[in-house]
Amino acid sequence: MAYQLQKRNLAVPKPYGWMERVHQGLVKESYYISEAIGQGVSLSDESGILKEEGILTQLAKAVKKIHDSGLFH
């Protein structure tokens, strides 16, 4: 996924590697390692940040840019 995002000129942390554990043909675990993103926060851990002015607008614009590039999650 990171390669596809980079190919479409979308800003993503530099990928270093990934791994999947598959059992009976199904992915049971998936790991992705990338460069650190500094001041990033998890929206699930910091849900209060969504109340800050403009955060949801910025998030919506970022998701729209990803969708407009042809990638869907």
Secondary structure, DSSP 8 states (H G I E B T S, - for coil): -HHHHHHTT-----EEEEEEEEETTEEEEEEEEE---SS---TTT-GGGGGSTTHHHHHHHHHHHHHHTT---
